[in-house]
C-alpha cells in the first residue's frame, strides 16, 4: 500500500468523523488534520506528475534524436 493510499484512507476516515462530531474543539482538530492530509496528498501527486512528465519528456527526446 502506497503512502498516497494510506493518506486517502485517513482522509475518508477523518472526513467521516468530522461530519458526525459534535464537539467544536474536536471538529476543529479534525478539520486541521484533513487540511494537513490534503496538503500532503497534493505534494505527492505533484511529485508523481513531475516524474511522469520527466519520463515522457525523456522518451520524446530519445525518439526525436533517433530519427
C-alpha atoms as an extended CHARMM CRD file, in Angstrom:
* protein
*
        67  EXT
         1         1  UNK       CA              0.0000000000        0.0000000000        0.0000000000  PROA      1               0.0000000000
         2         2  UNK       CA              1.4840000000        3.3360000000       -1.0410000000  PROA      2               0.0000000000
         3         3  UNK       CA              1.6970000000        6.4430000000        1.1060000000  PROA      3               0.0000000000
         4         4  UNK       CA             -0.9480000000        8.0090000000       -1.1320000000  PROA      4               0.0000000000
         5         5  UNK       CA             -3.3290000000        5.0970000000       -0.4710000000  PROA      5               0.0000000000
         6         6  UNK       CA             -2.8230000000        5.3440000000        3.2890000000  PROA      6               0.0000000000
         7         7  UNK       CA             -3.4270000000        9.0860000000        3.2340000000  PROA      7               0.0000000000
         8         8  UNK       CA             -6.5940000000        8.6150000000        1.1890000000  PROA      8               0.0000000000
         9         9  UNK       CA             -7.9120000000        6.1290000000        3.7540000000  PROA      9               0.0000000000
        10        10  UNK       CA             -7.1330000000        8.5640000000        6.5660000000  PROA      10              0.0000000000
        11        11  UNK       CA             -8.8020000000       11.3800000000        4.6540000000  PROA      11              0.0000000000
        12        12  UNK       CA            -12.0110000000        9.3850000000        4.2440000000  PROA      12              0.0000000000
        13        13  UNK       CA            -11.9520000000        8.4320000000        7.9260000000  PROA      13              0.0000000000
        14        14  UNK       CA            -11.3390000000       11.9680000000        9.2070000000  PROA      14              0.0000000000
        15        15  UNK       CA            -13.9600000000       13.4570000000        6.8980000000  PROA      15              0.0000000000
        16        16  UNK       CA            -16.4960000000       10.9490000000        8.1910000000  PROA      16              0.0000000000
        17        17  UNK       CA            -15.5510000000       11.6940000000       11.8050000000  PROA      17              0.0000000000
        18        18  UNK       CA            -15.7390000000       15.4330000000       11.1300000000  PROA      18              0.0000000000
        19        19  UNK       CA            -19.2520000000       15.0500000000        9.7450000000  PROA      19              0.0000000000
        20        20  UNK       CA            -20.5600000000       13.3080000000       12.8670000000  PROA      20              0.0000000000
        21        21  UNK       CA            -18.5100000000       15.1070000000       15.5410000000  PROA      21              0.0000000000
        22        22  UNK       CA            -20.4720000000       17.4720000000       17.7790000000  PROA      22              0.0000000000
        23        23  UNK       CA            -17.6940000000       18.9260000000       19.9410000000  PROA      23              0.0000000000
        24        24  UNK       CA            -16.3230000000       22.1590000000       18.4490000000  PROA      24              0.0000000000
        25        25  UNK       CA            -12.7430000000       21.5090000000       19.6390000000  PROA      25              0.0000000000
        26        26  UNK       CA            -12.6990000000       18.0300000000       18.1750000000  PROA      26              0.0000000000
        27        27  UNK       CA            -14.2950000000       19.2640000000       14.9550000000  PROA      27              0.0000000000
        28        28  UNK       CA            -11.5930000000       21.9260000000       14.6290000000  PROA      28              0.0000000000
        29        29  UNK       CA             -8.8130000000       19.4070000000       15.2750000000  PROA      29              0.0000000000
        30        30  UNK       CA            -10.2650000000       17.0650000000       12.6620000000  PROA      30              0.0000000000
        31        31  UNK       CA            -10.5110000000       19.9290000000       10.1570000000  PROA      31              0.0000000000
        32        32  UNK       CA             -6.8150000000       20.6890000000       10.6790000000  PROA      32              0.0000000000
        33        33  UNK       CA             -5.8830000000       17.0140000000       10.2100000000  PROA      33              0.0000000000
        34        34  UNK       CA             -7.9180000000       16.9230000000        6.9930000000  PROA      34              0.0000000000
        35        35  UNK       CA             -6.1410000000       20.0270000000        5.7000000000  PROA      35              0.0000000000
        36        36  UNK       CA             -2.7200000000       18.5300000000        6.5150000000  PROA      36              0.0000000000
        37        37  UNK       CA             -3.5770000000       15.3050000000        4.7030000000  PROA      37              0.0000000000
        38        38  UNK       CA             -4.8950000000       17.1960000000        1.6820000000  PROA      38              0.0000000000
        39        39  UNK       CA             -1.6690000000       19.2370000000        1.5070000000  PROA      39              0.0000000000
        40        40  UNK       CA              0.4530000000       16.0920000000        1.7470000000  PROA      40              0.0000000000
        41        41  UNK       CA             -1.5940000000       14.3920000000       -0.9850000000  PROA      41              0.0000000000
        42        42  UNK       CA             -1.1940000000       17.4400000000       -3.2030000000  PROA      42              0.0000000000
        43        43  UNK       CA              2.5990000000       17.3000000000       -2.7960000000  PROA      43              0.0000000000
        44        44  UNK       CA              2.6970000000       13.5710000000       -3.5100000000  PROA      44              0.0000000000
        45        45  UNK       CA              0.5750000000       13.9690000000       -6.6350000000  PROA      45              0.0000000000
        46        46  UNK       CA              2.6040000000       16.9500000000       -7.8180000000  PROA      46              0.0000000000
        47        47  UNK       CA              5.8400000000       14.9980000000       -7.4330000000  PROA      47              0.0000000000
        48        48  UNK       CA              4.3190000000       12.0000000000       -9.1710000000  PROA      48              0.0000000000
        49        49  UNK       CA              3.2150000000       14.1890000000      -12.0880000000  PROA      49              0.0000000000
        50        50  UNK       CA              6.6640000000       15.7830000000      -12.3160000000  PROA      50              0.0000000000
        51        51  UNK       CA              8.2720000000       12.3410000000      -12.5060000000  PROA      51              0.0000000000
        52        52  UNK       CA              5.8000000000       11.2580000000      -15.1780000000  PROA      52              0.0000000000
        53        53  UNK       CA              6.4690000000       14.4390000000      -17.1570000000  PROA      53              0.0000000000
        54        54  UNK       CA             10.2340000000       13.8820000000      -16.9890000000  PROA      54              0.0000000000
        55        55  UNK       CA              9.8250000000       10.2810000000      -18.1480000000  PROA      55              0.0000000000
        56        56  UNK       CA              7.6130000000       11.2760000000      -21.0830000000  PROA      56              0.0000000000
        57        57  UNK       CA              9.9320000000       14.1460000000      -21.9330000000  PROA      57              0.0000000000
        58        58  UNK       CA             12.9540000000       11.8300000000      -21.9810000000  PROA      58              0.0000000000
        59        59  UNK       CA             11.0750000000        9.3490000000      -24.1620000000  PROA      59              0.0000000000
        60        60  UNK       CA             10.1450000000       12.1160000000      -26.5910000000  PROA      60              0.0000000000
        61        61  UNK       CA             13.7390000000       13.3590000000      -26.7020000000  PROA      61              0.0000000000
        62        62  UNK       CA             15.0120000000        9.8440000000      -27.3910000000  PROA      62              0.0000000000
        63        63  UNK       CA             12.5080000000        9.2750000000      -30.1860000000  PROA      63              0.0000000000
        64        64  UNK       CA             13.3250000000       12.5700000000      -31.9180000000  PROA      64              0.0000000000
        65        65  UNK       CA             17.0830000000       12.0770000000      -31.7290000000  PROA      65              0.0000000000
        66        66  UNK       CA             16.9340000000        8.5220000000      -33.0710000000  PROA      66              0.0000000000
        67        67  UNK       CA             15.1800000000        9.6240000000      -36.2750000000  PROA      67              0.0000000000
